[in-house]
Amino acid sequence: MLWFPIMSSALRTVWWEAGQVCLIDQRLLPNETTIVRCSTVEDVARAIRTMQIRGAPAIGCAAAYGMALAAWDAARSAADGDHQRVYDHLATAKMLLDAQRPTAVNLSWATRRVLESTRRLIDPSPEAIAHAALTEAHAILAEDLAMCHAIGRHGVALIPPRGHVLTHCNAGGLATAGYGTALAPIRTAHEQGRPIHVYVDETRPFLQGARLTAWELLQERIPMTLITDTMAGYFMKRGEIDCVLVGADRIVANGDVANKIGTYSLAVLARAHGIPFFVAAPSSTIDLALPNGDAIPIEERSPEEVVTCFGRRIAPEGVVAAHPAFDVTPASLVTAIITEYGVVYPPFDVQLQQVASGSR
Ligand code: MRU
């Protein structure tokens, strides 16, 4: 196990360095800390698709830098000052990046922001477009970090006095520019010296909980217990869980929430046991264009990721497996949504509009 402060200036989730997009290969954690250097937008797209970087806000930040790479690449070859060529290249890059993971809306939100920032230029030379794209990507990263800290400040008040929180997947620093969404109130509570104990679902099949959330919490010395996904009901029934706190990949107009597969089951269990179910997400995760969860595109990943574990087959050859990567929790099962602007309670529709409109 490697120990170092996860959000020190020396180690971040994703960053720009010497004309490259750098990121920690999250497929290799916690056993190896390897930095991936992306030189082209295609490299960034591949890193997102293969989940070298994952988590809705983090892939938004990576995609924003992917747009900046595309802009610099086009600006270099547009020697004749043809800015339309750069705009065309950026539009193609946006399509490529957006297609990699369809459920997390932060991805298309970030690429749109970068594109729009370049379109606002009064004198759009190729170099000016490239500069604007990179400046916007830096802003998206900085804002994401600030939003996560604000989520921590607002969400800490919701953590019950004993502090037994169950979380799913990884909605921590690795899933964002830093500090996390669901892990933000947990971190803040720990920083404030409040009692906290985190039950971490391992999160089959990619094991974001076992590999990433457990790693982050250990780094911070936050007390935790790793459980398999199937143990959640057992611990709830025994009275060991005070609340469930998860992140989100997309929250739509009526408050329905898409998050890592297994989240819906936890919400049903929480309701059956009278336990509050909280969702923590920045405004960049809110998609008012979709009326309800039925309209959310659910990413289907390869069944290979279900029938194998770390490259080793765990189910018989020829078995049929399914792999929806996300599910939708209906708003009726959500107790509150924690955003950077504050905590939103049902009915969610009007307040989500206010949060989304304050986002820019
Ligand atoms: O498939 P992943 O690992 O990208 O899924 C991540 C999640 O579902 C997270 O809970 C969500 O993105 C919120 S991250 C702050």
Boltz pocket constraint, residues with backbone or C-beta under 6 A from the ligand:
constraints:
  - pocket:
      binder: B
      contacts: [[A, 53], [A, 54], [A, 55], [A, 56], [A, 57], [A, 104], [A, 168], [A, 169], [A, 170], [A, 171], [A, 172], [A, 175], [A, 176], [A, 180], [A, 181], [A, 182], [A, 208], [A, 246], [A, 247], [A, 248], [A, 249], [A, 259], [A, 260], [A, 261], [A, 280], [A, 325]]
      max_distance: 6.0
